[in-house]
Amino acid sequence: MLCPTRVRGAVEGDADGLVKLRVDTIRDAYAGTMPVEFMDPVSEHERASQLRAAIRSGARTWLIAVAGHELVGACALGPARDSDMPADSGEILAIAVTAPHRRHGHGCKLLNAARSVALDRAWSDLVLWVVAGHAEARAFYARAGFTADGSERVDDSLGFAAPIVRYRMPIVAVHGFERLPSAHVVIIAAGGSNPGGSAVSGETAFLWRARLENALVGGA
């Protein structure tokens, strides 16, 4: 039996859980590009401290998915940082679901909550970056209403080269995504399908995009 899922805004006390989520999912995001010997140069303790400060500052919006009492997924978003995007655009800086809880609809629920935030902030578009070779994640975002907009770059923020591509979704009138009742605290039952009714897969990737390390500590 699946536990009900609650999506809510993160608080400082969630920092350790968010760090653990990153540790558990970052290799999925960079599958095929991250060296086997990769070691994060920032300790988990230091990163948790940075995240607590970032959450306290409100520089970025963090949404977390909780099943029972367990943090099973998260999404971070803020204004789009790419210079070619309109000023009223938003960006999903990170999204992840832990391996045991994938394909239960948590990724779709986090995207729904992110879109609700975007609607409340009157953003015209929502963008995200994903590793170019991660076919499963790219298919998931395509089903959710995102399309590749032709922008590409190489993410070397973690010390190795990872080609990434940008996906974009207009905020208004996106088929299959309903506005949630609150931008920050919503109660949703976990399910096994996306809002359009098809089976969910590919909701695995943490989008540790170029410059995301700065985003995690509230930088520009």
BAZARO-292924 format. One record per atom (N, C-alpha, C): residue number from 0; residue in three letters; x, y, z. Coordinates in nm, 2 decimals, padded with zeros to 4 digits. Layout:
N
resi:resn:X:Y:Z
NUM:ala:X:Y:Z
...
***
This chain:
220
resi:resn:X:Y:Z
0:met:00.08:-00.12:00.00
0:met:00.00:00.00:00.00
0:met:00.09:00.12:00.00
1:leu:00.06:00.22:-00.09
1:leu:00.14:00.34:-00.10
1:leu:00.10:00.44:00.01
2:cys:00.20:00.51:00.07
2:cys:00.17:00.61:00.17
2:cys:00.12:00.74:00.09
3:pro:00.03:00.81:00.15
3:pro:-00.01:00.94:00.09
3:pro:00.11:01.03:00.08
4:thr:00.12:01.11:-00.02
4:thr:00.23:01.20:-00.04
4:thr:00.18:01.34:-00.02
5:arg:00.26:01.41:00.06
5:arg:00.24:01.55:00.09
5:arg:00.35:01.63:00.02
6:val:00.32:01.73:-00.06
6:val:00.42:01.82:-00.12
6:val:00.41:01.95:-00.04
7:arg:00.52:02.00:00.01
7:arg:00.52:02.12:00.09
7:arg:00.65:02.20:00.07
8:gly:00.65:02.32:00.12
8:gly:00.78:02.40:00.11
8:gly:00.88:02.34:00.21
9:ala:01.00:02.34:00.18
9:ala:01.11:02.30:00.27
9:ala:01.13:02.40:00.38
10:val:01.17:02.34:00.50
10:val:01.22:02.43:00.61
10:val:01.36:02.39:00.64
11:glu:01.42:02.47:00.73
11:glu:01.57:02.44:00.76
11:glu:01.59:02.30:00.81
12:gly:01.49:02.24:00.88
12:gly:01.51:02.11:00.93
12:gly:01.51:02.00:00.82
13:asp:01.48:02.04:00.70
13:asp:01.48:01.94:00.59
13:asp:01.62:01.93:00.52
14:ala:01.72:02.02:00.56
14:ala:01.84:02.03:00.49
14:ala:01.92:01.89:00.49
15:asp:01.92:01.82:00.60
15:asp:02.00:01.69:00.60
15:asp:01.93:01.59:00.51
16:gly:01.80:01.59:00.50
16:gly:01.73:01.50:00.41
16:gly:01.75:01.54:00.27
17:leu:01.76:01.67:00.24
17:leu:01.79:01.71:00.10
17:leu:01.93:01.67:00.06
18:val:02.03:01.68:00.15
18:val:02.16:01.64:00.12
18:val:02.17:01.49:00.09
19:lys:02.10:01.41:00.17
19:lys:02.10:01.27:00.15
19:lys:02.03:01.24:00.01
20:leu:01.93:01.31:-00.02
20:leu:01.86:01.29:-00.15
20:leu:01.96:01.32:-00.26
21:arg:02.04:01.42:-00.25
21:arg:02.14:01.45:-00.35
21:arg:02.24:01.34:-00.36
22:val:02.29:01.29:-00.25
22:val:02.39:01.18:-00.25
22:val:02.33:01.06:-00.32
23:asp:02.21:01.03:-00.29
23:asp:02.14:00.91:-00.34
23:asp:02.11:00.92:-00.49
24:thr:02.10:01.04:-00.55
24:thr:02.05:01.05:-00.68
24:thr:02.14:01.12:-00.78
25:ile:02.25:01.18:-00.74
25:ile:02.33:01.26:-00.83
25:ile:02.39:01.17:-00.94
26:arg:02.43:01.05:-00.91
26:arg:02.48:00.97:-01.02
26:arg:02.38:00.93:-01.12
27:asp:02.25:00.92:-01.09
27:asp:02.15:00.90:-01.19
27:asp:02.14:01.02:-01.28
28:ala:02.15:01.14:-01.23
28:ala:02.14:01.25:-01.31
28:ala:02.25:01.26:-01.42
29:tyr:02.37:01.22:-01.38
29:tyr:02.49:01.22:-01.47
29:tyr:02.53:01.09:-01.52
30:ala:02.43:01.00:-01.53
30:ala:02.46:00.86:-01.58
30:ala:02.53:00.87:-01.72
31:gly:02.64:00.80:-01.73
31:gly:02.72:00.80:-01.85
31:gly:02.82:00.91:-01.87
32:thr:02.82:01.00:-01.77
32:thr:02.91:01.11:-01.78
32:thr:03.00:01.13:-01.66
33:met:02.94:01.09:-01.54
33:met:03.02:01.11:-01.42
33:met:03.12:01.00:-01.40
34:pro:03.25:01.04:-01.37
34:pro:03.35:00.94:-01.35
34:pro:03.32:00.85:-01.23
35:val:03.36:00.73:-01.24
35:val:03.33:00.63:-01.13
35:val:03.40:00.68:-01.00
36:glu:03.52:00.75:-01.01
36:glu:03.59:00.79:-00.89
36:glu:03.55:00.93:-00.84
37:phe:03.44:00.98:-00.89
37:phe:03.40:01.11:-00.85
37:phe:03.37:01.12:-00.70
38:met:03.42:01.22:-00.64
38:met:03.40:01.25:-00.50
38:met:03.36:01.40:-00.48
39:asp:03.25:01.42:-00.41
39:asp:03.20:01.56:-00.39
39:asp:03.30:01.63:-00.31
40:pro:03.35:01.75:-00.36
40:pro:03.45:01.82:-00.28
40:pro:03.39:01.89:-00.16
41:val:03.26:01.90:-00.15
41:val:03.20:01.96:-00.03
41:val:03.14:01.85:00.06
42:ser:03.17:01.86:00.19
42:ser:03.13:01.76:00.28
42:ser:02.98:01.77:00.30
43:glu:02.91:01.66:00.34
43:glu:02.77:01.66:00.36
43:glu:02.73:01.75:00.47
44:his:02.82:01.76:00.57
44:his:02.79:01.85:00.68
44:his:02.79:02.00:00.64
45:glu:02.89:02.04:00.56
45:glu:02.90:02.17:00.50
45:glu:02.79:02.20:00.41
46:arg:02.75:02.10:00.32
46:arg:02.64:02.13:00.23
46:arg:02.51:02.15:00.30
47:ala:02.49:02.07:00.41
47:ala:02.36:02.09:00.49
47:ala:02.36:02.22:00.55
48:ser:02.47:02.27:00.60
48:ser:02.48:02.41:00.66
48:ser:02.45:02.51:00.55
49:gln:02.50:02.49:00.43
49:gln:02.47:02.59:00.32
49:gln:02.32:02.59:00.28
50:leu:02.27:02.47:00.28
50:leu:02.13:02.45:00.24
50:leu:02.04:02.52:00.35
51:arg:02.07:02.50:00.48
51:arg:01.99:02.57:00.58
51:arg:01.99:02.72:00.56
52:ala:02.11:02.77:00.53
52:ala:02.12:02.92:00.51
52:ala:02.04:02.96:00.39
53:ala:02.04:02.88:00.28
53:ala:01.97:02.91:00.16
53:ala:01.82:02.91:00.18
54:ile:01.77:02.81:00.25
54:ile:01.63:02.80:00.28
54:ile:01.59:02.91:00.37
55:arg:01.67:02.95:00.46
55:arg:01.63:03.06:00.55
55:arg:01.63:03.19:00.48
56:ser:01.71:03.21:00.38
56:ser:01.72:03.33:00.30
56:ser:01.60:03.35:00.21
57:gly:01.54:03.24:00.16
57:gly:01.43:03.24:00.07
57:gly:01.48:03.27:-00.07
58:ala:01.61:03.26:-00.10
58:ala:01.66:03.30:-00.23
58:ala:01.61:03.20:-00.34
59:arg:01.58:03.08:-00.30
59:arg:01.52:02.98:-00.39
59:arg:01.41:02.92:-00.32
60:thr:01.31:02.86:-00.40
60:thr:01.20:02.79:-00.34
60:thr:01.22:02.64:-00.35
61:trp:01.22:02.58:-00.24
61:trp:01.24:02.43:-00.23
61:trp:01.11:02.37:-00.20
62:leu:01.06:02.27:-00.28
62:leu:00.95:02.19:-00.25
62:leu:00.99:02.05:-00.22
63:ile:00.93:01.98:-00.12
63:ile:00.97:01.85:-00.10
63:ile:00.84:01.76:-00.10
64:ala:00.86:01.63:-00.14
64:ala:00.76:01.53:-00.14
64:ala:00.79:01.44:-00.02
65:val:00.69:01.42:00.07
65:val:00.70:01.34:00.19
65:val:00.60:01.23:00.18
66:ala:00.65:01.11:00.20
66:ala:00.56:00.99:00.20
66:ala:00.56:00.93:00.34
67:gly:00.46:00.94:00.42
67:gly:00.46:00.91:00.56
67:gly:00.55:01.01:00.63
68:his:00.66:00.97:00.68
68:his:00.75:01.07:00.75
68:his:00.88:01.07:00.67
69:glu:00.89:01.02:00.55
69:glu:01.01:01.01:00.47
69:glu:01.01:01.11:00.36
70:leu:01.12:01.18:00.35
70:leu:01.15:01.27:00.23
70:leu:01.18:01.18:00.11
71:val:01.10:01.18:00.01
71:val:01.12:01.09:-00.11
71:val:01.15:01.17:-00.23
72:gly:01.14:01.30:-00.23
72:gly:01.17:01.38:-00.35
72:gly:01.18:01.52:-00.32
73:ala:01.23:01.60:-00.41
73:ala:01.24:01.74:-00.39
73:ala:01.26:01.82:-00.53
74:cys:01.22:01.94:-00.52
74:cys:01.23:02.03:-00.64
74:cys:01.27:02.17:-00.60
75:ala:01.37:02.23:-00.66
75:ala:01.41:02.36:-00.63
75:ala:01.38:02.45:-00.76
76:leu:01.33:02.57:-00.74
76:leu:01.31:02.66:-00.85
76:leu:01.33:02.80:-00.81
77:gly:01.34:02.89:-00.92
77:gly:01.36:03.03:-00.90
77:gly:01.35:03.10:-01.03
78:pro:01.38:03.23:-01.04
78:pro:01.37:03.29:-01.17
78:pro:01.48:03.23:-01.27
79:ala:01.44:03.23:-01.39
79:ala:01.54:03.17:-01.49
79:ala:01.66:03.26:-01.50
80:arg:01.78:03.19:-01.51
80:arg:01.91:03.27:-01.50
80:arg:01.97:03.28:-01.63
81:asp:01.93:03.22:-01.73
81:asp:01.99:03.23:-01.87
81:asp:01.96:03.37:-01.93
82:ser:02.06:03.43:-01.98
82:ser:02.04:03.57:-02.03
82:ser:01.94:03.58:-02.15
83:asp:01.92:03.46:-02.22
83:asp:01.84:03.47:-02.34
83:asp:01.69:03.44:-02.31
84:met:01.66:03.42:-02.18
84:met:01.52:03.40:-02.14
84:met:01.45:03.53:-02.10
85:pro:01.32:03.54:-02.12
85:pro:01.25:03.66:-02.08
85:pro:01.26:03.68:-01.93
86:ala:01.25:03.80:-01.89
86:ala:01.26:03.83:-01.74
86:ala:01.16:03.77:-01.66
87:asp:01.04:03.74:-01.72
87:asp:00.93:03.68:-01.64
87:asp:00.93:03.53:-01.65
88:ser:01.05:03.47:-01.67
88:ser:01.06:03.32:-01.68
88:ser:01.11:03.26:-01.55
89:gly:01.07:03.13:-01.53
89:gly:01.12:03.06:-01.41
89:gly:01.20:02.94:-01.45
90:glu:01.27:02.89:-01.36
90:glu:01.36:02.77:-01.38
90:glu:01.35:02.67:-01.27
91:ile:01.34:02.54:-01.31
91:ile:01.35:02.43:-01.22
91:ile:01.50:02.40:-01.21
92:leu:01.56:02.43:-01.10
92:leu:01.70:02.42:-01.08
92:leu:01.74:02.27:-01.04
93:ala:01.65:02.20:-00.98
93:ala:01.68:02.06:-00.94
93:ala:01.54:01.99:-00.92
94:ile:01.54:01.86:-00.95
94:ile:01.43:01.78:-00.92
94:ile:01.48:01.64:-00.90
95:ala:01.43:01.57:-00.80
95:ala:01.48:01.43:-00.78
95:ala:01.38:01.35:-00.70
96:val:01.38:01.22:-00.73
96:val:01.30:01.12:-00.65
96:val:01.39:01.01:-00.62
97:thr:01.39:00.96:-00.49
97:thr:01.47:00.85:-00.45
97:thr:01.43:00.72:-00.52
98:ala:01.53:00.63:-00.55
98:ala:01.51:00.51:-00.62
98:ala:01.39:00.43:-00.58
99:pro:01.38:00.40:-00.45
99:pro:01.27:00.31:-00.41
99:pro:01.13:00.37:-00.43
100:his:01.12:00.50:-00.46
100:his:00.99:00.57:-00.47
100:his:00.96:00.62:-00.61
101:arg:01.04:00.57:-00.70
101:arg:01.02:00.61:-00.84
101:arg:00.91:00.54:-00.90
102:arg:00.85:00.60:-01.01
102:arg:00.74:00.54:-01.08
102:arg:00.61:00.53:-01.00
103:his:00.60:00.62:-00.90
103:his:00.48:00.62:-00.82
103:his:00.41:00.76:-00.83
104:gly:00.45:00.84:-00.93
104:gly:00.39:00.97:-00.95
104:gly:00.45:01.09:-00.87
105:his:00.55:01.06:-00.79
105:his:00.60:01.17:-00.71
105:his:00.66:01.28:-00.80
106:gly:00.73:01.24:-00.91
106:gly:00.79:01.34:-01.00
106:gly:00.69:01.43:-01.06
107:cys:00.58:01.37:-01.10
107:cys:00.47:01.45:-01.16
107:cys:00.41:01.55:-01.06
108:lys:00.39:01.50:-00.93
108:lys:00.34:01.59:-00.83
108:lys:00.43:01.70:-00.80
109:leu:00.56:01.68:-00.80
109:leu:00.65:01.79:-00.78
109:leu:00.65:01.89:-00.89
110:leu:00.63:01.84:-01.02
110:leu:00.62:01.93:-01.13
110:leu:00.49:02.01:-01.12
111:asn:00.39:01.95:-01.08
111:asn:00.26:02.02:-01.06
111:asn:00.27:02.13:-00.96
112:ala:00.34:02.10:-00.85
112:ala:00.36:02.20:-00.75
112:ala:00.45:02.31:-00.80
113:ala:00.55:02.28:-00.88
113:ala:00.64:02.38:-00.93
113:ala:00.56:02.47:-01.03
114:arg:00.47:02.41:-01.11
114:arg:00.39:02.49:-01.20
114:arg:00.30:02.58:-01.12
115:ser:00.25:02.54:-01.01
115:ser:00.16:02.62:-00.93
115:ser:00.23:02.74:-00.88
116:val:00.36:02.72:-00.84
116:val:00.44:02.84:-00.80
116:val:00.46:02.93:-00.91
117:ala:00.49:02.88:-01.03
117:ala:00.51:02.96:-01.15
117:ala:00.38:03.04:-01.18
118:leu:00.27:02.98:-01.17
118:leu:00.14:03.05:-01.20
118:leu:00.12:03.17:-01.10
119:asp:00.15:03.14:-00.97
119:asp:00.14:03.24:-00.87
119:asp:00.23:03.36:-00.89
120:arg:00.35:03.33:-00.95
120:arg:00.45:03.43:-00.97
120:arg:00.44:03.50:-01.11
121:ala:00.33:03.45:-01.19
121:ala:00.31:03.51:-01.32
121:ala:00.42:03.49:-01.42
122:trp:00.49:03.37:-01.40
122:trp:00.60:03.34:-01.50
122:trp:00.54:03.30:-01.63
123:ser:00.60:03.34:-01.74
123:ser:00.54:03.30:-01.87
123:ser:00.59:03.16:-01.92
124:asp:00.71:03.12:-01.87
124:asp:00.77:03.00:-01.91
124:asp:00.84:02.94:-01.79
125:leu:00.86:02.80:-01.80
125:leu:00.94:02.73:-01.70
125:leu:01.04:02.65:-01.78
126:val:01.17:02.66:-01.74
126:val:01.27:02.59:-01.81
126:val:01.35:02.50:-01.71
127:leu:01.42:02.40:-01.77
127:leu:01.50:02.31:-01.69
127:leu:01.61:02.26:-01.78
128:trp:01.72:02.21:-01.72
128:trp:01.83:02.16:-01.79
128:trp:01.85:02.01:-01.75
129:val:01.88:01.92:-01.85
129:val:01.89:01.78:-01.82
129:val:02.01:01.73:-01.90
130:val:02.08:01.63:-01.85
130:val:02.19:01.57:-01.92
130:val:02.14:01.51:-02.06
131:ala:02.21:01.55:-02.16
131:ala:02.17:01.52:-02.30
131:ala:02.15:01.37:-02.32
132:gly:02.23:01.29:-02.26
132:gly:02.22:01.14:-02.29
132:gly:02.13:01.07:-02.20
133:his:02.06:01.14:-02.11
133:his:01.96:01.08:-02.01
133:his:01.83:01.06:-02.08
134:ala:01.81:00.96:-02.17
134:ala:01.69:00.95:-02.25
134:ala:01.57:00.93:-02.16
135:glu:01.58:00.85:-02.05
135:glu:01.46:00.83:-01.97
135:glu:01.41:00.96:-01.91
136:ala:01.50:01.04:-01.86
136:ala:01.45:01.17:-01.80
136:ala:01.40:01.26:-01.90
137:arg:01.46:01.26:-02.02
137:arg:01.41:01.35:-02.13
137:arg:01.27:01.31:-02.17
138:ala:01.25:01.18:-02.17
138:ala:01.11:01.13:-02.21
138:ala:01.01:01.17:-02.11
139:phe:01.05:01.16:-01.98
139:phe:00.96:01.20:-01.87
139:phe:00.92:01.35:-01.89
140:tyr:01.01:01.44:-01.91
140:tyr:00.98:01.58:-01.92
140:tyr:00.90:01.61:-02.04
141:ala:00.93:01.53:-02.15
141:ala:00.85:01.55:-02.27
141:ala:00.70:01.52:-02.25
142:arg:00.68:01.41:-02.17
142:arg:00.54:01.37:-02.14
142:arg:00.47:01.47:-02.05
143:ala:00.55:01.54:-01.97
143:ala:00.50:01.64:-01.88
143:ala:00.47:01.77:-01.94
144:gly:00.50:01.79:-02.07
144:gly:00.47:01.91:-02.14
144:gly:00.59:02.00:-02.18
145:phe:00.71:01.95:-02.14
145:phe:00.83:02.03:-02.18
145:phe:00.88:01.99:-02.32
146:thr:00.94:02.08:-02.39
146:thr:01.00:02.05:-02.52
146:thr:01.14:02.11:-02.52
147:ala:01.24:02.04:-02.59
147:ala:01.37:02.09:-02.60
147:ala:01.37:02.21:-02.69
148:asp:01.43:02.32:-02.64
148:asp:01.42:02.45:-02.71
148:asp:01.55:02.48:-02.80
149:gly:01.64:02.38:-02.81
149:gly:01.75:02.39:-02.89
149:gly:01.88:02.45:-02.82
150:ser:01.87:02.49:-02.70
150:ser:01.98:02.54:-02.62
150:ser:02.06:02.42:-02.57
151:glu:02.19:02.42:-02.59
151:glu:02.28:02.32:-02.54
151:glu:02.40:02.38:-02.48
152:arg:02.47:02.31:-02.38
152:arg:02.59:02.36:-02.33
152:arg:02.66:02.24:-02.26
153:val:02.78:02.26:-02.21
153:val:02.85:02.16:-02.13
153:val:02.86:02.21:-01.99
154:asp:02.81:02.12:-01.90
154:asp:02.82:02.15:-01.75
154:asp:02.95:02.09:-01.70
155:asp:03.04:02.18:-01.65
155:asp:03.16:02.13:-01.60
155:asp:03.17:02.18:-01.45
156:ser:03.06:02.21:-01.39
156:ser:03.06:02.26:-01.25
156:ser:03.11:02.16:-01.15
157:leu:03.10:02.03:-01.18
157:leu:03.15:01.93:-01.08
157:leu:03.28:01.87:-01.12
158:gly:03.35:01.93:-01.22
158:gly:03.49:01.89:-01.25
158:gly:03.50:01.79:-01.36
159:phe:03.39:01.76:-01.43
159:phe:03.39:01.68:-01.55
159:phe:03.29:01.73:-01.65
160:ala:03.31:01.70:-01.77
160:ala:03.22:01.75:-01.88
160:ala:03.09:01.67:-01.90
161:ala:02.98:01.74:-01.89
161:ala:02.85:01.67:-01.91
161:ala:02.77:01.76:-02.00
162:pro:02.74:01.71:-02.12
162:pro:02.66:01.79:-02.22
162:pro:02.51:01.79:-02.16
163:ile:02.46:01.91:-02.16
163:ile:02.32:01.93:-02.11
163:ile:02.24:02.00:-02.21
164:val:02.10:01.98:-02.21
164:val:02.01:02.05:-02.30
164:val:01.90:02.11:-02.22
165:arg:01.84:02.22:-02.27
165:arg:01.74:02.29:-02.20
165:arg:01.60:02.25:-02.26
166:tyr:01.51:02.23:-02.16
166:tyr:01.37:02.21:-02.19
166:tyr:01.29:02.32:-02.14
167:arg:01.18:02.35:-02.21
167:arg:01.10:02.47:-02.18
167:arg:00.95:02.43:-02.19
168:met:00.87:02.49:-02.10
168:met:00.72:02.47:-02.10
168:met:00.65:02.60:-02.08
169:pro:00.56:02.64:-02.17
169:pro:00.48:02.76:-02.14
169:pro:00.39:02.73:-02.02
170:ile:00.37:02.83:-01.93
170:ile:00.29:02.81:-01.81
170:ile:00.15:02.80:-01.83
171:val:00.09:02.87:-01.93
171:val:-00.05:02.88:-01.95
171:val:-00.10:02.76:-02.04
172:ala:-00.21:02.71:-02.01
172:ala:-00.28:02.61:-02.10
172:ala:-00.20:02.49:-02.14
173:val:-00.13:02.43:-02.04
173:val:-00.06:02.31:-02.06
173:val:-00.14:02.19:-02.04
174:his:-00.17:02.11:-02.14
174:his:-00.26:01.99:-02.13
174:his:-00.21:01.89:-02.02
175:gly:-00.30:01.85:-01.93
175:gly:-00.27:01.75:-01.84
175:gly:-00.22:01.80:-01.70
176:phe:-00.19:01.93:-01.69
176:phe:-00.14:01.98:-01.56
176:phe:-00.24:02.08:-01.50
177:glu:-00.30:02.04:-01.39
177:glu:-00.40:02.13:-01.33
177:glu:-00.33:02.22:-01.23
178:arg:-00.38:02.34:-01.20
178:arg:-00.33:02.42:-01.10
178:arg:-00.36:02.36:-00.96
179:leu:-00.26:02.36:-00.87
179:leu:-00.28:02.30:-00.74
179:leu:-00.34:02.41:-00.65
180:pro:-00.41:02.38:-00.54
180:pro:-00.47:02.48:-00.46
180:pro:-00.38:02.57:-00.39
181:ser:-00.25:02.53:-00.37
181:ser:-00.16:02.62:-00.30
181:ser:-00.02:02.61:-00.36
182:ala:00.05:02.71:-00.37
182:ala:00.18:02.71:-00.43
182:ala:00.28:02.64:-00.34
183:his:00.25:02.63:-00.21
183:his:00.36:02.58:-00.12
183:his:00.32:02.46:-00.04
184:val:00.19:02.44:00.00
184:val:00.15:02.33:00.08
184:val:00.03:02.26:00.02
185:val:00.04:02.14:-00.03
185:val:-00.07:02.07:-00.10
185:val:-00.07:01.93:-00.05
186:ile:-00.18:01.87:-00.04
186:ile:-00.19:01.73:00.00
186:ile:-00.24:01.65:-00.12
187:ile:-00.16:01.55:-00.15
187:ile:-00.19:01.47:-00.27
187:ile:-00.17:01.32:-00.24
188:ala:-00.26:01.24:-00.29
188:ala:-00.24:01.09:-00.28
188:ala:-00.14:01.04:-00.38
189:ala:-00.04:00.96:-00.34
189:ala:00.05:00.90:-00.43
189:ala:-00.02:00.81:-00.53
190:gly:00.02:00.81:-00.65
190:gly:-00.04:00.72:-00.75
190:gly:00.06:00.66:-00.84
191:gly:00.02:00.58:-00.94
191:gly:00.11:00.52:-01.03
191:gly:00.11:00.57:-01.17
192:ser:00.04:00.68:-01.19
192:ser:00.03:00.74:-01.33
192:ser:00.04:00.89:-01.32
193:asn:00.07:00.95:-01.44
193:asn:00.08:01.09:-01.45
193:asn:-00.06:01.15:-01.47
194:pro:-00.07:01.29:-01.46
194:pro:-00.20:01.35:-01.47
194:pro:-00.28:01.31:-01.60
195:gly:-00.21:01.27:-01.71
195:gly:-00.27:01.23:-01.83
195:gly:-00.32:01.09:-01.83
196:gly:-00.28:01.01:-01.73
196:gly:-00.32:00.87:-01.72
196:gly:-00.22:00.77:-01.77
197:ser:-00.11:00.81:-01.83
197:ser:-00.02:00.71:-01.88
197:ser:00.08:00.67:-01.77
198:ala:00.15:00.56:-01.79
198:ala:00.24:00.51:-01.68
198:ala:00.36:00.61:-01.67
199:val:00.40:00.63:-01.54
199:val:00.51:00.72:-01.51
199:val:00.64:00.64:-01.52
200:ser:00.74:00.70:-01.59
200:ser:00.88:00.65:-01.58
200:ser:00.97:00.76:-01.61
201:gly:01.10:00.75:-01.57
201:gly:01.19:00.85:-01.60
201:gly:01.19:00.97:-01.50
202:glu:01.12:00.95:-01.39
202:glu:01.12:01.07:-01.30
202:glu:01.23:01.07:-01.20
203:thr:01.35:01.01:-01.25
203:thr:01.46:00.98:-01.16
203:thr:01.56:01.09:-01.14
204:ala:01.58:01.17:-01.24
204:ala:01.70:01.25:-01.25
204:ala:01.70:01.37:-01.17
205:phe:01.81:01.40:-01.10
205:phe:01.84:01.52:-01.03
205:phe:01.90:01.61:-01.13
206:leu:01.84:01.73:-01.16
206:leu:01.90:01.82:-01.26
206:leu:02.01:01.90:-01.20
207:trp:02.12:01.85:-01.18
207:trp:02.23:01.93:-01.12
207:trp:02.30:02.00:-01.24
208:arg:02.23:02.11:-01.28
208:arg:02.27:02.18:-01.40
208:arg:02.39:02.27:-01.38
209:ala:02.44:02.33:-01.49
209:ala:02.55:02.43:-01.48
209:ala:02.51:02.54:-01.38
210:arg:02.60:02.57:-01.29
210:arg:02.58:02.68:-01.19
210:arg:02.48:02.64:-01.08
211:leu:02.44:02.51:-01.07
211:leu:02.35:02.47:-00.97
211:leu:02.42:02.48:-00.83
212:glu:02.55:02.45:-00.82
212:glu:02.62:02.46:-00.70
212:glu:02.59:02.59:-00.63
213:asn:02.60:02.70:-00.71
213:asn:02.57:02.83:-00.66
213:asn:02.42:02.85:-00.61
214:ala:02.33:02.79:-00.69
214:ala:02.19:02.79:-00.65
214:ala:02.16:02.73:-00.52
215:leu:02.24:02.62:-00.49
215:leu:02.21:02.56:-00.36
215:leu:02.25:02.64:-00.24
216:val:02.34:02.74:-00.26
216:val:02.38:02.82:-00.15
216:val:02.32:02.96:-00.16
217:gly:02.23:02.98:-00.25
217:gly:02.16:03.11:-00.27
217:gly:02.23:03.20:-00.36
218:gly:02.33:03.16:-00.43
218:gly:02.41:03.25:-00.52
218:gly:02.34:03.27:-00.65
219:ala:02.40:03.36:-00.73
219:ala:02.34:03.40:-00.85
219:ala:02.38:03.30:-00.96
***
